[in-house]
Amino acid sequence: MPDYYFERECRTAHSESFLIEADGAEMGRVDLHYTASVTYATLCVPTGTSEDDIQELMSEIDERLVMSNDPYREDFIVTVWAGQETGVYSEEEIEEEEEEEEEEGNGHRE
């Protein structure tokens, strides 16, 4: 079994997001959303992750993250997405790129 490490990215009153590492390498993320009786999760893993590995990871998430936050929940519903990360986007980065383009100009003189 891989040695899973969960690094919290953010937390609100009713949700949390974690990066997931296995044996020192980033291998996905999970977003948890807590309601009065059910915890919902969106689990993103790489393409090719086996069903056994997904089941094992869901058990780890339930035991180490969900049960520590809400031990009396009635159900844990997980939606699993398998794919690859294509990037992380931020408005701040887009604004910086636009400012750089404005500073460089477009080569047109008036």
N, C-alpha and C positions, 0 to 999 in steps of 0.2 A: 504494500500500500504506500502511495506517495506521501511525503510529509507536506501537508497543506498548510499554507500560511494565508491569512485573510487580512488585508490592509484596508481599513475604512477610508473611503474617499470623501464621503459626506454623510450627514445624518440630519433628519428632521424629526418632528414629534411623532411621525407615523411611518417613517421609512429610513432605510440605510442603503448605501452602495459600497461594495467591497471589490477590490482587485483580488484575484486569486493567484497564488504562486504555488507551484508543486516542485519540490526538490530544487528550489532556488530560481526557477524560471517562471515568468508570467504565463498563465495558461487560461485566463478567462476573467469573468466578472459576474457578480450576482447583485441584483437589486431586490431588496426585501421591502414589502409593504404590509403593515400591520393594521388589521381591523379588530373589532371587538372580539371576534371568535375565530377568525381565519387569518393565516399568514400567507401572502402570495409572494412568489419569487419569479424573477426572470433570470435564468441562468444562461450565460453565453460561454460556449466552449469551442475549441478549434474543431474544424472539420476532421472527421476520422476518429473522434473520441469514441471509445467503445461504450456500449450500453452498460456493461459492468462498471466501467470507470465513472459514468454519469451517475449510476445508482449509488456508488460509493461516495462520490462528491456530494450528492444530495443528502446522504446520511450525515456526513461531516457538517454540512451547513445547518441541518436541523439540530444536531446535537450541540455544536459549538456556538452557533449564532442565534438561531431562533429560540431554542429552549432556554437559553440564558436571558433572553429578552422577554419572552412570553411563555412560561412553562405550562400555562393552563389553556393554551390554544386548542381548538377543536379539530382543526385540519391545517395541513400544509400543502398548498397547491403550487406546483412548479411548472413553468413553461420553459422549455429548453430550446435554445437557438444554437445551431452549429454553423460556424463560418470562420471568416478571418477578419481581423481589424484592418480597415483601410485608412484610418487616420483619426486624429482627435482635433476637433475644430473649436475655435473660440472667437467670439466677437472682437475681443481685444486684439488677436492676431490679425484679423481682417482689417480692423481700423489702422493698425500699424503699417500694413502693406499698402493701404490706400494713401496714408500720409507720405510714405517713402516714394510712391509713384508721383504724388503731387510735387514733392521736393525736386525730383529728377526732371519733371516736366515731360511734355510729350513731343518735344522737338519742333513744335510749331511756334513761329514768331508772329507777333502782331505788329 
